[in-house]
Amino acid sequence: MPLVALRNISKRYGSHVVLDGVDLDIEPGEVVAIIGRSGSGKSTLLRCINGLETIDSGDIVVNGRAVTPKRSALRALHRDVGVVFQSYNLFPHLTVERNVTLGLTVGKGLPRNIASGLAREALAAVELADKSQEYPARLSGGQQQRVAIARALAMQPALLLFDEITSALDPELTGEVIKVLEKLAGEGKTMILVTHEMGFARSAASKIVFMHGGRIWEQGTPDEIFDNTRTAELEAFLAAVIRT
């Protein structure tokens, strides 16, 4: 059974159709890069998978559980799914370690000492073990984003979602974050990433999904997507992003 199964997902805001009959399976250990122009439905799809947006029709199943608006279902879903957004969403008045442990102590009810041990492991995984007692304002943007990744990792989720997490960073800081993502991919983490980083998508993704107009236009391996495009829409998109 897929870790994530989407069946005929539709979502609209008023008369505007954002998702239009989306079907997608994601297997354990897959790294799925979702690409496409702004407004194609990529981020909305990610938010629907995590229950942050409700769908109008269709079915979403994550780790064997149906995604529904019920509070109990969402609590269970959020234990299985970690999310990292473009904005770091760190608490400025808390240390790096406490930013990471907060979900463990409040969300999972773990004792502070156990949560601290998990936080140290997660910070080491993103190469920030030496920053545990710093405050976010003393970190670069790339370091803050890596703390956000550590916070998601510490929850030990079955699935990690990343929404354009490098789009606000300059090239050097983007490289720091991409390095961490490549490491996680190599460790077999199941990840879905909305990204404009075509180099990462080509080198680290096991599957690439191209969205256009709220639909999945093409999906396949990096070689299939980059070297054997089947539609004019994907060809035009790749020409634009690679040229820029």
C-alpha positions as CSV (number, residue, x, y, z in Angstrom):
1,M,0.0,0.0,0.0
2,P,1.4,3.5,-0.8
3,L,2.4,5.7,2.1
4,V,0.4,8.5,0.4
5,A,-2.6,7.9,-1.9
6,L,-4.5,10.7,-3.6
7,R,-7.6,9.8,-5.5
8,N,-9.4,12.3,-7.7
9,I,-8.6,15.3,-5.5
10,S,-10.4,18.5,-6.3
11,K,-10.2,21.9,-4.5
12,R,-11.6,25.3,-5.5
13,Y,-11.7,28.7,-4.0
14,G,-15.1,30.1,-5.1
15,S,-15.2,29.7,-8.9
16,H,-11.4,29.2,-9.2
17,V,-10.4,25.6,-9.5
18,V,-7.0,25.0,-7.8
19,L,-6.9,21.2,-7.9
20,D,-8.7,19.3,-10.6
21,G,-8.9,15.5,-10.3
22,V,-5.4,14.8,-8.9
23,D,-4.3,11.2,-8.6
24,L,-0.9,10.3,-7.1
25,D,0.7,7.4,-5.2
26,I,3.9,7.9,-3.1
27,E,5.7,4.8,-1.8
28,P,7.8,4.6,1.4
29,G,11.3,5.9,0.7
30,E,10.4,7.9,-2.4
31,V,11.6,11.4,-2.8
32,V,9.0,13.3,-4.9
33,A,9.7,16.7,-6.3
34,I,6.6,18.7,-7.4
35,I,7.5,21.3,-10.0
36,G,5.4,23.8,-12.1
37,R,4.6,27.4,-12.5
38,S,3.3,29.6,-9.7
39,G,-0.4,29.0,-9.3
40,S,-0.4,25.5,-10.7
41,G,-1.6,24.0,-7.4
42,K,1.6,22.7,-6.0
43,S,1.5,24.3,-2.5
44,T,-2.2,23.7,-2.2
45,L,-1.7,20.0,-2.8
46,L,0.9,19.9,-0.1
47,R,-1.4,21.6,2.3
48,C,-4.2,19.2,1.5
49,I,-2.0,16.2,2.2
50,N,-1.2,17.7,5.7
51,G,-4.9,18.6,6.4
52,L,-4.1,22.3,6.4
53,E,-6.6,22.7,3.6
54,T,-9.8,20.7,3.2
55,I,-10.6,19.1,-0.2
56,D,-13.9,19.5,-1.9
57,S,-13.9,16.0,-3.3
58,G,-11.8,12.9,-3.5
59,D,-9.8,10.9,-1.0
60,I,-6.5,11.3,0.7
61,V,-4.9,8.5,2.7
62,V,-1.6,8.9,4.6
63,N,0.1,6.0,6.3
64,G,-3.1,4.0,6.3
65,R,-5.4,6.8,7.7
66,A,-7.9,8.9,5.8
67,V,-7.3,12.6,6.0
68,T,-10.5,14.3,7.3
69,P,-11.2,17.6,9.0
70,K,-12.0,15.8,12.3
71,R,-9.7,17.0,15.1
72,S,-8.7,13.5,16.2
73,A,-7.8,12.6,12.7
74,L,-5.7,15.7,12.2
75,R,-3.9,15.1,15.5
76,A,-3.0,11.6,14.3
77,L,-2.0,12.9,10.9
78,H,0.3,15.5,12.3
79,R,2.1,12.9,14.3
80,D,2.9,11.1,11.0
81,V,3.7,14.1,8.9
82,G,6.4,16.8,9.3
83,V,6.1,20.1,7.4
84,V,8.7,22.7,6.6
85,F,7.6,26.0,5.0
86,Q,9.4,28.8,3.2
87,S,9.1,30.9,6.3
88,Y,11.0,29.3,9.2
89,N,8.3,30.0,11.8
90,L,10.8,29.8,14.7
91,F,10.0,31.3,18.1
92,P,12.5,34.2,18.5
93,H,12.4,34.1,22.3
94,L,13.3,30.4,22.5
95,T,16.6,28.8,22.0
96,V,17.2,26.6,19.0
97,E,16.9,23.5,21.2
98,R,13.7,24.6,22.7
99,N,12.3,25.4,19.3
100,V,12.9,21.8,18.3
101,T,11.7,20.2,21.6
102,L,8.5,22.2,21.8
103,G,6.5,19.9,19.6
104,L,7.9,16.9,21.4
105,T,6.9,18.1,24.9
106,V,3.6,19.8,24.0
107,G,2.5,17.8,21.0
108,K,3.7,14.3,22.0
109,G,3.9,14.8,25.8
110,L,7.5,13.6,26.1
111,P,9.6,14.4,29.1
112,R,11.9,17.3,28.6
113,N,15.1,15.2,29.0
114,I,14.0,12.7,26.3
115,A,12.9,15.6,24.0
116,S,16.3,17.2,24.5
117,G,18.0,14.0,23.4
118,L,15.9,13.8,20.3
119,A,16.5,17.5,19.5
120,R,20.3,17.0,19.8
121,E,20.1,14.1,17.3
122,A,18.0,16.1,14.9
123,L,20.3,19.1,15.1
124,A,23.3,17.0,14.5
125,A,21.6,15.5,11.4
126,V,21.4,19.1,10.0
127,E,24.9,20.0,11.1
128,L,23.8,22.4,13.8
129,A,24.7,20.6,17.0
130,D,26.9,23.5,18.1
131,K,24.0,26.0,17.8
132,S,21.5,24.4,20.3
133,Q,21.7,27.2,22.8
134,E,21.7,30.1,20.3
135,Y,18.6,32.2,19.5
136,P,17.2,32.3,16.0
137,A,18.2,36.0,15.4
138,R,21.9,35.0,15.7
139,L,21.6,32.4,12.9
140,S,21.7,32.9,9.1
141,G,18.6,32.3,7.0
142,G,20.0,28.9,5.9
143,Q,20.7,27.9,9.5
144,Q,17.2,28.9,10.6
145,Q,15.8,26.8,7.8
146,R,17.9,23.9,8.9
147,V,16.5,24.3,12.5
148,A,13.1,24.1,11.0
149,I,14.1,20.9,9.3
150,A,15.5,19.6,12.5
151,R,12.2,20.4,14.3
152,A,10.3,18.3,11.7
153,L,12.9,15.5,11.9
154,A,12.7,15.3,15.7
155,M,9.1,14.3,15.6
156,Q,10.2,11.2,13.7
157,P,7.5,11.4,11.1
158,A,6.7,8.9,8.4
159,L,6.5,11.6,5.8
160,L,8.3,15.0,5.4
161,L,6.8,17.8,3.3
162,F,8.8,20.8,2.1
163,D,7.2,23.8,0.6
164,E,9.6,26.0,-1.4
165,I,12.0,26.1,1.5
166,T,14.9,27.6,-0.4
167,S,13.0,30.3,-2.3
168,A,13.9,33.1,0.2
169,L,17.6,32.2,0.5
170,D,20.5,33.4,-1.5
171,P,22.5,30.8,-3.5
172,E,25.1,30.1,-0.8
173,L,22.5,29.5,1.9
174,T,20.4,27.5,-0.6
175,G,23.4,25.1,-1.0
176,E,23.5,24.5,2.8
177,V,19.8,23.4,2.8
178,I,20.1,21.4,-0.4
179,K,23.0,19.5,1.2
180,V,20.8,18.5,4.1
181,L,17.9,17.4,1.8
182,E,20.3,15.3,-0.2
183,K,21.5,13.6,3.0
184,L,17.9,12.9,4.0
185,A,17.1,11.5,0.6
186,G,20.2,9.2,0.8
187,E,18.9,7.9,4.2
188,G,15.6,6.8,2.7
189,K,13.3,9.4,4.1
190,T,10.0,9.7,2.4
191,M,9.8,13.3,1.2
192,I,7.5,15.5,-1.0
193,L,9.1,18.8,-2.0
194,V,7.6,21.7,-3.9
195,T,10.7,23.2,-5.4
196,H,12.2,25.3,-8.2
197,E,15.6,23.8,-7.6
198,M,15.8,21.8,-10.8
199,G,19.4,20.6,-10.0
200,F,18.2,19.0,-6.7
201,A,15.1,17.6,-8.4
202,R,17.2,15.9,-11.1
203,S,19.9,14.5,-8.7
204,A,18.0,13.5,-5.6
205,A,14.3,12.9,-6.5
206,S,13.1,9.4,-7.4
207,K,9.9,10.8,-8.9
208,I,9.1,14.2,-10.4
209,V,5.6,15.5,-10.7
210,F,4.9,18.4,-13.1
211,M,1.7,20.3,-12.3
212,H,-0.1,22.6,-14.6
213,G,-3.5,24.2,-14.2
214,G,-4.3,22.3,-11.1
215,R,-3.6,18.9,-12.7
216,I,-0.7,16.5,-12.8
217,W,0.4,17.0,-16.4
218,E,3.4,14.6,-16.3
219,Q,5.1,12.4,-13.8
220,G,8.1,10.1,-14.0
221,T,11.8,9.6,-13.2
222,P,14.2,12.6,-13.5
223,D,15.4,11.2,-16.9
224,E,11.8,10.8,-18.2
225,I,10.9,14.4,-17.1
226,F,14.0,16.2,-18.2
227,D,15.1,14.2,-21.2
228,N,11.9,12.8,-22.6
229,T,9.2,15.5,-22.2
230,R,5.9,14.5,-23.7
231,T,4.0,17.8,-23.6
232,A,4.6,21.3,-24.8
233,E,3.6,22.7,-21.4
234,L,6.5,20.8,-19.6
235,E,8.9,21.7,-22.3
236,A,8.1,25.4,-22.0
237,F,8.3,25.3,-18.3
238,L,11.7,23.6,-18.2
239,A,13.0,26.0,-20.9
240,A,12.0,29.0,-18.8
241,V,13.4,27.8,-15.5
242,I,16.6,26.4,-16.8
243,R,17.2,29.6,-18.9
244,T,16.7,31.8,-15.8
